[in-house]
């Protein structure tokens, strides 16, 4: 029964990391510069999972936090300080490849998965308490 708690714990950790990445994507949905001031839009990140607990057991782990290779959004904004100044895309601004609607959907899905694992932990705890009562 302790194994079921370990599996649910690993899933809780994985979904928390996923929610952290999603919140970072939403927070940077309109960021057009890097930390060092370079004009380059934020690149959306995503989390991929793998099965196992790292020791050959059941559970889930973070495989990687990757960067989404999809193209950046272009918006015409001649007054923006980070606009493209030359070429065919003059006066366009490159914005991050973050779709806020999809991020909200992903956040809801991660939240529901988190809640399901908390419920599973509660069921396991209740079963352990009942087993202790039966044996005691």
Residue frames as a rotation matrix with the C-alpha (Angstrom) as fourth column:
UNK 1
0.564 0.826 0.000 0.00
0.826 -0.564 0.000 0.00
0.000 0.000 -1.000 0.00
UNK 2
0.296 -0.550 -0.781 2.95
0.207 -0.761 0.615 2.31
-0.932 -0.344 -0.111 0.58
UNK 3
-0.647 -0.532 0.546 3.85
0.599 0.090 0.796 1.78
-0.473 0.842 0.261 -3.07
UNK 4
0.132 0.780 0.612 0.57
0.956 -0.263 0.129 3.39
0.262 0.568 -0.780 -4.13
UNK 5
0.798 0.095 -0.595 1.49
0.364 -0.862 0.352 6.46
-0.479 -0.498 -0.723 -2.06
UNK 6
-0.216 -0.958 -0.186 4.90
0.225 -0.234 0.946 6.61
-0.950 0.162 0.267 -3.74
UNK 7
-0.499 0.112 0.859 3.30
0.865 0.128 0.485 6.41
-0.056 0.985 -0.161 -7.18
UNK 8
0.584 0.790 0.187 0.83
0.785 -0.609 0.118 9.17
0.206 0.078 -0.975 -6.36
UNK 9
0.522 -0.484 -0.702 3.63
0.264 -0.691 0.673 11.27
-0.811 -0.537 -0.233 -4.83
UNK 10
-0.562 -0.781 0.273 5.68
0.490 -0.048 0.871 11.01
-0.667 0.622 0.410 -8.01
UNK 11
-0.185 0.596 0.781 2.64
0.935 -0.139 0.328 12.07
0.304 0.791 -0.532 -10.04
UNK 12
0.776 0.454 -0.438 2.02
0.595 -0.757 0.269 15.04
-0.210 -0.470 -0.857 -7.73
UNK 13
0.030 -0.862 -0.505 5.60
0.223 -0.487 0.844 16.22
-0.974 -0.138 0.178 -8.17
UNK 14
-0.670 -0.285 0.685 5.39
0.689 0.105 0.718 15.80
-0.276 0.953 0.126 -11.96
UNK 15
0.205 0.836 0.509 2.13
0.908 -0.357 0.219 17.76
0.365 0.417 -0.833 -12.22
UNK 16
0.683 -0.036 -0.729 3.49
0.430 -0.788 0.441 20.51
-0.590 -0.615 -0.523 -9.96
UNK 17
-0.452 -0.884 -0.122 6.49
0.303 -0.281 0.910 20.93
-0.839 0.374 0.395 -12.28
UNK 18
-0.479 0.365 0.798 4.11
0.867 0.055 0.495 20.98
0.136 0.929 -0.343 -15.24
UNK 19
0.637 0.766 -0.091 2.02
0.768 -0.618 0.170 23.72
0.074 -0.178 -0.981 -13.60
UNK 20
0.274 -0.636 -0.722 5.20
0.301 -0.656 0.692 25.71
-0.913 -0.407 0.011 -12.86
UNK 21
-0.738 -0.560 0.377 6.22
0.490 -0.060 0.870 25.54
-0.465 0.826 0.318 -16.53
UNK 22
-0.084 0.804 0.589 2.71
0.938 -0.137 0.319 26.51
0.337 0.579 -0.742 -17.67
UNK 23
0.732 0.357 -0.580 2.64
0.583 -0.770 0.261 29.50
-0.353 -0.529 -0.771 -15.31
UNK 24
-0.216 -0.885 -0.412 6.03
0.257 -0.459 0.851 30.59
-0.942 0.078 0.327 -16.68
UNK 25
-0.663 0.042 0.747 4.65
0.748 0.057 0.661 30.39
-0.015 0.998 -0.069 -20.22
UNK 26
0.408 0.896 0.177 1.63
0.872 -0.440 0.214 32.52
0.269 0.068 -0.961 -19.31
UNK 27
0.550 -0.241 -0.799 3.78
0.439 -0.731 0.523 35.04
-0.711 -0.638 -0.296 -17.44
UNK 28
-0.430 -0.835 -0.343 6.05
0.031 -0.393 0.919 35.47
-0.902 0.385 0.195 -20.47
UNK 29
0.154 0.595 0.789 3.37
0.799 0.395 -0.454 35.42
-0.581 0.700 -0.414 -23.18
UNK 30
0.933 0.203 0.296 4.27
0.343 -0.748 -0.568 38.95
0.106 0.632 -0.768 -24.31
UNK 31
0.497 -0.833 -0.244 8.00
-0.025 -0.295 0.955 39.01
-0.867 -0.469 -0.167 -23.50
UNK 32
0.991 -0.105 0.084 10.03
0.082 -0.027 -0.996 40.18
0.107 0.994 -0.018 -26.48
UNK 33
0.277 -0.944 0.178 13.47
-0.706 -0.325 -0.629 40.41
0.652 0.049 -0.757 -24.81
UNK 34
0.321 -0.320 -0.891 15.75
0.495 0.859 -0.130 38.02
0.807 -0.400 0.434 -23.00
UNK 35
0.763 -0.025 -0.646 17.13
0.630 -0.193 0.752 38.67
-0.143 -0.981 -0.132 -19.50
UNK 36
-0.195 -0.955 -0.225 20.33
0.787 -0.290 0.545 40.15
-0.585 -0.071 0.808 -20.92
UNK 37
-0.020 0.289 -0.957 18.37
-0.188 -0.941 -0.281 42.67
-0.982 0.174 0.073 -23.03
UNK 38
-0.944 -0.326 0.056 18.74
-0.036 0.268 0.963 40.81
-0.329 0.906 -0.265 -26.32
UNK 39
-0.142 0.918 -0.371 15.73
-0.911 -0.268 -0.314 41.28
-0.388 0.293 0.874 -28.60
UNK 40
-0.773 0.018 -0.634 14.50
-0.282 0.886 0.369 37.69
0.568 0.464 -0.680 -28.84
UNK 41
0.145 0.930 0.337 11.03
-0.822 -0.076 0.564 36.50
0.550 -0.359 0.754 -27.78
UNK 42
-0.293 -0.079 0.953 10.46
-0.785 0.589 -0.193 34.01
-0.546 -0.804 -0.234 -25.00
UNK 43
-0.508 0.105 -0.855 10.25
-0.591 0.679 0.435 30.46
0.626 0.727 -0.283 -26.32
UNK 44
0.468 0.815 0.340 7.39
-0.839 0.290 0.461 28.37
0.277 -0.501 0.820 -24.94
UNK 45
-0.730 -0.672 0.123 8.43
-0.665 0.659 -0.350 25.46
0.154 -0.337 -0.929 -22.74
UNK 46
0.460 0.849 -0.260 6.72
-0.720 0.528 0.451 22.12
0.520 -0.021 0.854 -22.26
UNK 47
-0.263 -0.466 0.845 7.15
-0.869 0.494 0.002 19.14
-0.419 -0.734 -0.535 -19.96
UNK 48
0.215 0.315 -0.924 7.36
-0.627 0.770 0.117 15.56
0.749 0.555 0.363 -21.11
UNK 49
0.355 0.044 0.934 6.95
-0.871 0.378 0.313 12.64
-0.339 -0.925 0.172 -18.72
UNK 50
-0.313 -0.362 -0.878 8.38
-0.576 0.807 -0.128 9.15
0.755 0.466 -0.461 -18.62
UNK 51
0.777 0.616 -0.132 7.18
-0.305 0.551 0.777 6.12
0.551 -0.564 0.616 -16.73
UNK 52
0.270 -0.649 -0.712 9.09
0.673 0.656 -0.343 4.76
0.689 -0.386 0.613 -13.79
UNK 53
0.991 0.087 -0.103 10.51
0.134 -0.581 0.803 6.12
0.010 -0.809 -0.588 -10.59
UNK 54
0.474 -0.880 0.001 14.15
-0.801 -0.432 -0.415 6.02
0.366 0.196 -0.910 -11.67
UNK 55
-0.452 -0.608 0.653 14.74
-0.824 0.565 -0.044 2.75
-0.342 -0.558 -0.756 -9.82
UNK 56
-0.929 0.073 -0.363 12.73
-0.166 0.795 0.583 0.43
0.331 0.602 -0.727 -12.07
UNK 57
-0.686 0.713 -0.145 9.47
0.526 0.349 -0.776 0.86
-0.502 -0.609 -0.614 -10.16
UNK 58
0.033 0.816 0.577 6.11
0.963 -0.180 0.200 2.30
0.267 0.549 -0.792 -11.05
UNK 59
0.136 0.096 -0.986 5.38
0.537 -0.844 -0.008 6.01
-0.833 -0.528 -0.166 -11.07
UNK 60
0.749 0.082 0.657 6.12
0.619 -0.441 -0.650 8.96
0.237 0.894 -0.381 -13.26
UNK 61
-0.009 -0.801 -0.599 9.13
0.657 -0.456 0.600 11.22
-0.753 -0.389 0.530 -13.73
UNK 62
0.718 0.099 -0.689 9.94
-0.338 -0.816 -0.469 14.34
-0.609 0.570 -0.552 -15.70
UNK 63
0.551 -0.535 0.641 11.72
0.794 0.573 -0.205 13.27
-0.257 0.621 0.740 -18.87
UNK 64
-0.627 -0.747 0.220 12.59
0.779 -0.609 0.150 16.81
0.022 0.265 0.964 -19.97
UNK 65
0.396 0.612 -0.685 11.48
0.373 -0.789 -0.489 20.40
-0.839 -0.061 -0.541 -19.98
UNK 66
-0.346 -0.523 0.779 11.84
0.886 0.092 0.455 21.23
-0.309 0.847 0.431 -23.65
UNK 67
-0.554 0.111 -0.825 11.44
-0.213 -0.977 0.012 24.27
-0.805 0.183 0.564 -25.87
UNK 68
0.410 0.799 0.440 8.59
0.399 0.277 -0.874 24.43
-0.820 0.534 -0.205 -28.35
UNK 69
-0.614 -0.765 0.196 10.06
0.485 -0.169 0.858 24.76
-0.623 0.622 0.474 -31.87
UNK 70
0.262 0.784 0.562 6.90
0.954 -0.123 -0.273 26.29
-0.145 0.608 -0.780 -33.37
UNK 71
-0.401 -0.473 0.785 7.32
0.673 -0.733 -0.097 29.69
0.621 0.490 0.612 -35.05
UNK 72
-0.756 0.083 -0.649 6.93
0.465 -0.629 -0.623 32.92
-0.460 -0.773 0.437 -33.14
UNK 73
0.349 0.923 0.165 3.85
0.876 -0.258 -0.408 35.09
-0.334 0.287 -0.898 -33.61
UNK 74
-0.790 -0.539 0.292 4.23
0.611 -0.734 0.297 38.18
0.054 0.413 0.909 -35.78
UNK 75
0.354 0.887 -0.297 2.19
0.872 -0.428 -0.238 41.31
-0.338 -0.175 -0.925 -35.08
UNK 76
-0.096 -0.314 0.944 2.31
0.684 -0.710 -0.167 44.60
0.723 0.630 0.283 -36.92
UNK 77
0.769 0.252 -0.588 3.29
0.620 -0.522 0.586 47.28
-0.159 -0.815 -0.557 -34.39
UNK 78
0.340 -0.676 0.653 5.39
0.560 -0.413 -0.718 50.11
0.756 0.610 0.238 -35.89
UNK 79
0.495 -0.118 0.861 5.63
-0.512 -0.840 0.180 51.90
0.702 -0.529 -0.476 -32.52
UNK 80
0.993 -0.114 -0.022 7.12
0.090 0.643 0.761 48.98
-0.073 -0.758 0.649 -30.59
UNK 81
0.485 -0.873 -0.051 10.77
-0.811 -0.470 0.348 49.37
-0.328 -0.128 -0.936 -29.58
UNK 82
-0.301 -0.612 0.732 11.54
-0.296 0.789 0.538 45.74
-0.906 -0.055 -0.419 -30.50
UNK 83
0.769 0.636 -0.064 10.06
-0.227 0.179 -0.957 45.84
-0.597 0.751 0.282 -34.00
UNK 84
0.116 -0.679 0.725 11.94
0.824 0.474 0.311 44.44
-0.555 0.561 0.614 -36.97
UNK 85
0.225 -0.094 -0.970 13.60
-0.060 -0.995 0.083 47.44
-0.972 0.040 -0.230 -38.62
UNK 86
-0.405 -0.422 -0.811 14.64
-0.825 -0.213 0.523 46.04
-0.393 0.881 -0.262 -42.01
UNK 87
-0.989 -0.093 0.118 13.49
-0.025 0.879 0.477 43.59
-0.148 0.468 -0.871 -44.62
UNK 88
-0.608 0.791 -0.064 10.09
0.032 0.104 0.994 42.30
0.793 0.602 -0.088 -45.67
UNK 89
0.123 0.659 -0.742 8.86
0.842 0.327 0.429 42.13
0.526 -0.677 -0.514 -42.06
UNK 90
-0.828 -0.454 0.330 9.65
0.267 -0.836 -0.480 45.76
0.494 -0.309 0.813 -41.25
UNK 91
-0.550 0.541 0.636 7.53
-0.736 -0.674 -0.063 47.10
0.394 -0.503 0.769 -38.35
UNK 92
0.530 0.630 -0.568 6.46
-0.196 0.743 0.640 43.62
0.825 -0.228 0.517 -37.26
UNK 93
-0.111 -0.506 0.856 7.24
-0.988 -0.036 -0.150 42.42
0.107 -0.862 -0.496 -33.74
UNK 94
-0.250 -0.033 -0.968 8.09
-0.124 0.992 -0.002 38.82
0.960 0.119 -0.253 -32.96
UNK 95
0.117 0.389 0.914 6.10
-0.978 -0.113 0.173 37.65
0.171 -0.914 0.368 -29.94
UNK 96
-0.686 -0.422 0.593 6.45
-0.591 0.798 -0.115 34.34
-0.425 -0.429 -0.797 -28.07
UNK 97
-0.588 0.430 -0.685 4.89
-0.402 0.579 0.709 31.19
0.702 0.692 -0.168 -29.46
UNK 98
-0.949 0.298 -0.103 2.59
0.218 0.383 -0.898 31.00
-0.228 -0.874 -0.429 -26.43
UNK 99
-0.413 0.904 0.110 -1.14
-0.055 -0.145 0.988 30.50
0.909 0.402 0.110 -26.93
UNK 100
-0.783 0.046 0.620 -2.69
-0.606 -0.278 -0.745 31.60
0.138 -0.959 0.246 -23.63
UNK 101
0.287 0.958 0.005 -5.92
-0.949 0.283 0.135 29.68
0.128 -0.043 0.991 -24.27
UNK 102
0.485 -0.164 -0.859 -4.03
-0.127 0.959 -0.255 26.42
0.865 0.233 0.444 -24.74
UNK 103
-0.668 -0.743 0.048 -1.94
-0.108 0.033 -0.994 27.15
0.736 -0.669 -0.103 -21.66
UNK 104
-0.383 0.624 0.681 -5.13
-0.923 -0.241 -0.298 27.56
-0.022 -0.743 0.669 -19.61
UNK 105
0.648 0.615 -0.449 -6.45
-0.651 0.753 0.092 24.26
0.395 0.233 0.889 -20.97
UNK 106
0.032 -0.737 -0.675 -3.15
0.083 0.675 -0.733 22.55
0.996 -0.032 0.083 -20.11
UNK 107
-0.779 -0.306 0.547 -3.24
-0.452 -0.330 -0.829 24.12
0.434 -0.893 0.119 -16.63
UNK 108
0.142 0.907 0.396 -6.77
-0.990 0.128 0.063 22.81
0.006 -0.401 0.916 -16.05
UNK 109
0.655 0.057 -0.753 -5.71
-0.276 0.946 -0.168 19.34
0.703 0.319 0.636 -17.18
UNK 110
-0.402 -0.879 -0.256 -2.64
0.065 0.252 -0.966 19.37
0.913 -0.405 -0.044 -14.91
UNK 111
-0.600 0.259 0.757 -4.77
-0.775 -0.425 -0.468 20.64
0.201 -0.867 0.456 -12.02
UNK 112
0.527 0.849 -0.039 -7.31
-0.828 0.524 0.199 17.84
0.189 -0.073 0.979 -12.52
UNK 113
0.371 -0.483 -0.793 -4.54
0.048 0.863 -0.503 15.24
0.927 0.148 0.343 -12.66
UNK 114
-0.706 -0.623 0.337 -3.09
-0.248 -0.229 -0.941 16.69
0.664 -0.748 0.008 -9.45
UNK 115
-0.194 0.742 0.642 -6.51
-0.981 -0.164 -0.107 16.52
0.026 -0.650 0.759 -7.76
UNK 116
0.677 0.444 -0.586 -6.99
-0.501 0.862 0.075 12.92
0.539 0.243 0.806 -8.93
UNK 117
-0.088 -0.803 -0.590 -3.67
0.179 0.570 -0.802 11.92
0.980 -0.176 0.094 -7.39
UNK 118
-0.742 -0.064 0.667 -4.52
-0.590 -0.409 -0.696 13.66
0.317 -0.910 0.266 -4.11
UNK 119
0.317 0.930 0.187 -7.81
-0.943 0.290 0.161 11.72
0.096 -0.228 0.969 -4.08
UNK 120
0.524 -0.194 -0.829 -5.89
-0.121 0.947 -0.298 8.50
0.843 0.256 0.473 -4.73
UNK 121
-0.623 -0.782 0.013 -3.59
-0.059 0.030 -0.998 9.26
0.780 -0.623 -0.065 -1.80
UNK 122
-0.423 0.558 0.714 -6.62
-0.904 -0.313 -0.291 9.85
0.061 -0.768 0.637 0.43
UNK 123
0.655 0.652 -0.382 -8.15
-0.649 0.745 0.157 6.52
0.387 0.144 0.911 -0.63
UNK 124
0.106 -0.711 -0.695 -4.86
0.117 0.703 -0.701 4.72
0.987 -0.006 0.158 0.09
UNK 125
-0.766 -0.377 0.520 -4.58
-0.401 -0.352 -0.846 6.42
0.502 -0.857 0.119 3.48
UNK 126
0.062 0.888 0.456 -8.13
-0.997 0.037 0.065 5.40
0.041 -0.458 0.888 4.37
UNK 127
0.676 0.150 -0.722 -7.41
-0.296 0.952 -0.080 1.81
0.675 0.268 0.688 3.33
UNK 128
-0.364 -0.883 -0.297 -4.27
0.086 0.285 -0.954 1.75
0.927 -0.373 -0.028 5.49
UNK 129
-0.627 0.190 0.755 -6.19
-0.746 -0.423 -0.514 3.11
0.222 -0.886 0.407 8.49
UNK 130
0.489 0.871 0.036 -8.87
-0.860 0.476 0.184 0.46
0.143 -0.121 0.982 8.07
UNK 131
0.412 -0.424 -0.807 -6.25
-0.014 0.882 -0.470 -2.28
0.911 0.205 0.358 7.76
UNK 132
-0.697 -0.679 0.231 -4.55
-0.196 -0.129 -0.972 -1.07
0.689 -0.723 -0.043 10.95
UNK 133
-0.232 0.714 0.661 -7.92
-0.973 -0.182 -0.145 -1.11
0.017 -0.676 0.736 12.74
UNK 134
0.700 0.509 -0.502 -8.58
-0.551 0.831 0.075 -4.68
0.456 0.223 0.862 11.54
UNK 135
0.142 -0.746 -0.650 -5.17
0.212 0.665 -0.716 -5.91
0.967 -0.036 0.253 12.64
UNK 136
-0.669 -0.504 0.547 -5.15
-0.306 -0.484 -0.820 -3.93
0.678 -0.715 0.170 15.90
